[in-house]
Amino acid sequence: MLLLSGRKPLSATLTFLMFVLFLLTAACAGGRVVQVPAEGRFPVPKYIFLFIGDGMGPAQVGLAGALLDSSGTLAMTGFPVLGTITTHAENRYITDSGAAGTALATGSKTSVGTISMKSNHRDTLRTVAELARLNGMRVGIVSSVGIDNATPACFFAHNAKRSSYYDIAVQMATSGFDYFGGGYAEGDFPRNRLKGGVNRPDIPDLMKRAGYRVVSDRSSLRSVLPGTKCWAYTGFDDKAAISFEMDRKEQELSLAEFTREGIRLLDNPKGFFMMVEGGKIDWACHANDAAAAAHDVVAFDDAVREAVAFSRSHPDETLIVVTADHECGGLSLGNGRRGYDSRISLLLRQKVSLDGFTRKVAGWQASRNVSFSMALDSVRVYYGLGDASTDSSLALSGEERLALSKAYREGSAKGAGGSTATVSAGGFASSVTAMLNARAGIGWASDAHTAVPVQVFAAGPGSEVFGGYYDNTGIAGKLIRLARFGARR
Ligand SMILES: [Zn+2]
C-alpha cells in the first residue's frame, strides 16, 4: 500500500511531462508548409451549417460507408474538402464533449466538463452561434441527445459544469435563438428541477413565456410558421435523447426531419447558422455497439443531406462543415480474432440496438416467464446468432452457449430487481453484441473516448480553409472570419 502510494506522484509527474511534451510538439507542428487561403478572399456565406458527429472518428465514418450506404458513398464523404483535427482538452489528452464542444463553438481550449467558459470558470466565451445572432442571422440548434447535453449546450449556454442541466436548459429561453430541435431537456426532469426541496419552474413554461412555440409531434411542428421561435421534440428516453436510429418508431422524428423543419423555419433573407449534432453515435460507441453506431452515422449523414439539398438552391451562399468532437470506443475495422478475414456485413443481422435489447432482456428476466432457450430464439431473431443454416459463422459454440446461459440465469435469479436486473440483462445483451461484433471483424479498444484525430468535411464558399491538419480550436475561427462576424459585430 505504502509502496503503491509512493509511486503515484512519480507516475503523475511523468504523465504531466508527457502531456506538456505533446502540447509543445503539437505547437511546433503548427508551422505550415503550404499557405492556407485567407478567409477574407472568399464570398461571405449566408447560410452556415456545422454538423458534429459526437464520437465519430474516421473508423465510424468508414464503417457506416462500408455497411449501410447502398450507393457506397455517404453525403459527407462526397464533399470536396477534407481536413483532420486534433481534439485534446486544455487539461487532458483525451477530451469530453464539454471541452471539445467549447473548442468547436468558441475557438478556445477549456477543461473537461466545461460549457463555453474558460477553465478558470469565471470568464464566459462567446460562441459562433451567438455571434451569428448578433450579426442578424437566425440560429438553430439540433441534437439527437438532450438539447441541454454538452455539445448543443456549448453553442447557447455557459456553465462550469456540463451536468448542471437545469441551469443550462434555462439558457435556451434567454438565448434569443430561433429553433431548438431533437431531444428533450434533461434539466426539466424532476431530479434536476428540484433544488433545496423546491421545484424550479418547468422548462417548457419558461420557453413559452420567452415566446417559443413548444411542439411535441410531427404535424404541430409542420404547422409552425417560418420566423416563429420554436422548440421541437418528439419521443425521448430517460436521458432526454431521441431513440437510436435502429429503434426509432415512425412517430418519432429523425435527426434529418428535425434538420429539414429547422431549415424551413430559419430560412430568411438575412441568412442563418445551424448546428446539428449526431449525439447517439457516441452513446453507441460507449456501449461498443457497432451496428447502432453505423446506423446513427447514416442518420446523421441523412441530416447532412438536408443541408446539401438546401444548398442546391443557394449554391454560392451555403457553407457546410461536418466534423466530430472526438472519437469514442477506439473502434477498429479489423480484429485479432479474424485477422484479414473481416465480415462487416454480418452486422446487418442485428435488428435492435444493444440498449433496446437490454431493455427487452430485463423485461423477460423480471417476468421470469421467458426461458433461456426462448431467449436464445430471440438472439437468433435480433442478432442472427445461432442461425447456422444461413451462415455457418453465425453458429454459437458450446462455450458461448454456456457463457450466455450463465449470464441469463444470473439475471433471472435476481428477478425484478430494478437496476440490478438491468445490469444482469446488460451482461447477457452485451455478450451477444460482442459475439456478433467479433465475428464481423470489429475491434473495440475502449468504452470511453480516445484521442484519435477526427475528420472535417467541407463544401461551399470558403470551404478550402477547412483542409489540412490542425487543432479543433481552428474551426470556430475559420467560420467567424469567413462570415466576417468580427467586422460586423
Ligand atoms: Zn461520450
Residues whose N, C-alpha, C, O or C-beta is under 5 A from the ligand:
A	BS01	ZN	D282
